[in-house]
Amino acid sequence: MSDEDDVEGEDLEGADLEGADLEGADLEGEDLSYANLEGANLIDANLYGANLIDANLSGANLIDAKLIDANLRRANLSGADLRDADLTGADLRDATLCRANLRRANLSGADLIDAKLIVANLSDANLSYANLSDATLRGAKLSGADLTGADLSDADLTGAKMPPGWRYEP
């Protein structure tokens, strides 16, 4: 699929969009649950409030994507490029973001309970008031990240690179 107009307004639950070019697509509020978006180009796509439960977004390009209030519960975002993406208030519970690039991403108020962020790059990301309880952040890069009010209770921070002088006080 190479034309974003081919998918806008369509029933996309469980759709196979592997490698699709959806740059700049307006998918606000769309149901993409269980969809295969592996390696898809979603640069600058609008996924505001989209349902991406159990979607496969591994290796997807989501640079500058708008995922505000999106439901990404149990989604696979391994190796995805989410630089500068806006995930404000997104539901990422139980999501897999291993080796994902979230540099400068806005995850303010996002729910990342039990998320797997192993070796993820969260440098300069906004994680203010995000819930990262029970999340796995082994080897993650958090230098320059804003962790104001973030909940990191019972998170696995083994080998994580934290902001200078950072101290967790629940």
Backbone torsions as a table, in degrees:
resi	resn	phi	psi	omega
1	MET	NA	127.8	-176.5
2	SER	-124.9	-5.0	-178.1
3	ASP	-118.2	120.0	-177.4
4	GLU	-59.9	-27.1	-179.7
5	ASP	-66.2	-18.9	179.8
6	ASP	-72.1	-18.9	-174.9
7	VAL	-114.2	-22.7	-176.7
8	GLU	-63.2	128.2	178.3
9	GLY	80.7	1.7	179.1
10	GLU	-87.5	163.2	172.8
11	ASP	-79.8	111.5	-173.5
12	LEU	-111.1	7.6	177.7
13	GLU	-61.5	123.0	178.8
14	GLY	72.7	9.1	-177.7
15	ALA	-65.1	147.4	175.0
16	ASP	-98.2	100.8	-179.1
17	LEU	-117.6	31.2	-179.3
18	GLU	-57.3	126.1	177.4
19	GLY	71.9	8.5	-177.7
20	ALA	-64.4	146.7	175.7
21	ASP	-96.1	99.7	-178.4
22	LEU	-117.5	29.8	-179.0
23	GLU	-57.9	127.2	177.9
24	GLY	72.5	7.6	-178.0
25	ALA	-64.1	144.9	175.6
26	ASP	-99.2	98.9	-178.4
27	LEU	-115.5	30.0	-179.0
28	GLU	-56.9	126.0	176.1
29	GLY	71.2	4.9	-178.2
30	GLU	-68.9	151.4	175.4
31	ASP	-95.7	102.5	177.9
32	LEU	-113.0	23.9	-180.0
33	SER	-60.7	140.5	179.0
34	TYR	63.8	8.6	-179.8
35	ALA	-73.1	150.0	174.6
36	ASN	-100.5	106.1	178.7
37	LEU	-116.1	27.7	-178.2
38	GLU	-58.2	126.4	177.5
39	GLY	69.2	11.1	-178.8
40	ALA	-70.7	151.3	176.1
41	ASN	-95.9	106.3	-179.9
42	LEU	-120.3	31.2	178.8
43	ILE	-57.4	130.4	175.8
44	ASP	58.4	21.8	178.2
45	ALA	-75.6	148.6	176.5
46	ASN	-99.3	106.4	178.9
47	LEU	-117.3	30.6	-179.4
48	TYR	-56.1	122.8	176.6
49	GLY	67.0	12.8	-179.0
50	ALA	-69.9	150.7	176.9
51	ASN	-97.7	108.5	-179.1
52	LEU	-120.6	31.3	178.7
53	ILE	-58.0	130.9	177.2
54	ASP	58.6	19.0	177.9
55	ALA	-76.0	150.2	175.7
56	ASN	-101.0	106.5	178.8
57	LEU	-116.1	24.5	-177.5
58	SER	-63.1	132.8	179.3
59	GLY	70.5	7.4	-179.8
60	ALA	-72.3	151.2	177.7
61	ASN	-100.8	106.2	-176.9
62	LEU	-117.8	29.8	179.4
63	ILE	-58.8	130.6	178.3
64	ASP	62.7	13.6	179.0
65	ALA	-69.4	148.6	177.4
66	LYS	-102.1	106.6	-179.2
67	LEU	-118.6	31.9	-178.6
68	ILE	-60.6	129.2	179.2
69	ASP	57.0	20.2	177.6
70	ALA	-74.1	149.6	177.2
71	ASN	-99.8	103.3	-179.0
72	LEU	-113.1	29.6	-177.8
73	ARG	-61.3	130.0	180.0
74	ARG	62.0	13.3	178.6
75	ALA	-70.2	149.8	176.4
76	ASN	-100.5	108.6	178.7
77	LEU	-116.5	27.5	-179.8
78	SER	-59.6	128.2	177.6
79	GLY	69.9	8.4	179.3
80	ALA	-73.0	149.5	177.7
81	ASP	-101.7	105.2	-177.4
82	LEU	-114.7	28.6	179.5
83	ARG	-58.3	132.7	176.7
84	ASP	62.0	13.9	178.0
85	ALA	-74.2	150.9	178.5
86	ASP	-106.4	106.4	179.9
87	LEU	-113.6	30.6	-179.9
88	THR	-54.4	124.4	176.7
89	GLY	69.2	10.5	-178.7
90	ALA	-69.1	149.6	176.6
91	ASP	-96.6	105.3	-179.6
92	LEU	-116.9	27.8	179.1
93	ARG	-60.7	133.0	178.1
94	ASP	62.2	14.1	178.7
95	ALA	-76.1	154.1	177.7
96	THR	-108.7	115.6	-179.0
97	LEU	-124.6	33.2	-178.9
98	CYS	-62.5	130.8	179.5
99	ARG	61.0	17.7	176.7
100	ALA	-75.4	148.2	177.2
101	ASN	-100.6	105.9	-179.4
102	LEU	-113.7	27.4	-178.9
103	ARG	-59.3	128.0	179.6
104	ARG	62.8	14.0	177.5
105	ALA	-71.7	150.2	176.9
106	ASN	-100.7	107.6	178.7
107	LEU	-114.7	26.6	-178.9
108	SER	-58.9	125.0	178.3
109	GLY	71.9	8.6	-179.8
110	ALA	-72.5	151.4	178.7
111	ASP	-102.1	106.4	-178.1
112	LEU	-116.4	30.2	179.1
113	ILE	-59.2	129.7	178.4
114	ASP	63.1	14.2	177.8
115	ALA	-71.3	149.1	177.3
116	LYS	-104.4	110.2	-177.8
117	LEU	-119.5	40.0	-176.6
118	ILE	-65.6	125.6	-180.0
119	VAL	56.3	26.9	176.5
120	ALA	-77.4	149.0	176.8
121	ASN	-98.7	106.3	178.8
122	LEU	-112.6	24.0	-179.7
123	SER	-59.4	133.1	177.5
124	ASP	60.3	16.5	178.1
125	ALA	-78.0	152.4	175.5
126	ASN	-95.9	104.8	178.5
127	LEU	-111.3	22.3	-178.1
128	SER	-61.4	130.7	178.2
129	TYR	59.7	19.8	174.1
130	ALA	-78.2	149.6	177.5
131	ASN	-101.0	106.1	179.9
132	LEU	-111.5	23.7	-178.7
133	SER	-64.8	138.3	-178.8
134	ASP	63.1	10.6	177.7
135	ALA	-75.2	152.6	177.2
136	THR	-105.1	110.7	-177.3
137	LEU	-117.1	30.4	-178.4
138	ARG	-58.6	124.9	176.9
139	GLY	70.7	9.1	-179.9
140	ALA	-71.5	150.5	176.9
141	LYS	-99.9	116.1	-179.1
142	LEU	-120.7	16.8	-179.0
143	SER	-63.1	131.8	-179.6
144	GLY	78.3	-0.1	-179.2
145	ALA	-73.0	145.6	175.8
146	ASP	-92.7	109.7	-178.4
147	LEU	-108.2	20.2	179.6
148	THR	-55.2	120.2	176.5
149	GLY	70.1	6.6	179.7
150	ALA	-70.4	144.1	177.3
151	ASP	-98.7	110.3	179.4
152	LEU	-113.9	24.8	-178.3
153	SER	-63.2	132.0	179.6
154	ASP	60.1	18.1	175.6
155	ALA	-76.7	147.0	176.9
156	ASP	-93.1	105.3	-178.2
157	LEU	-106.1	21.6	-178.8
158	THR	-56.1	120.9	176.9
159	GLY	72.2	6.8	179.0
160	ALA	-72.7	143.0	177.4
161	LYS	-94.3	105.0	-173.8
162	MET	-92.0	161.5	176.2
163	PRO	-59.7	146.6	179.6
164	PRO	-54.1	133.4	177.5
165	GLY	72.2	9.2	-176.2
166	TRP	-71.0	138.0	176.0
167	ARG	-138.8	133.7	178.8
168	TYR	-91.5	124.5	177.6
169	GLU	-128.2	96.1	-178.1
170	PRO	-63.7	NA	NA
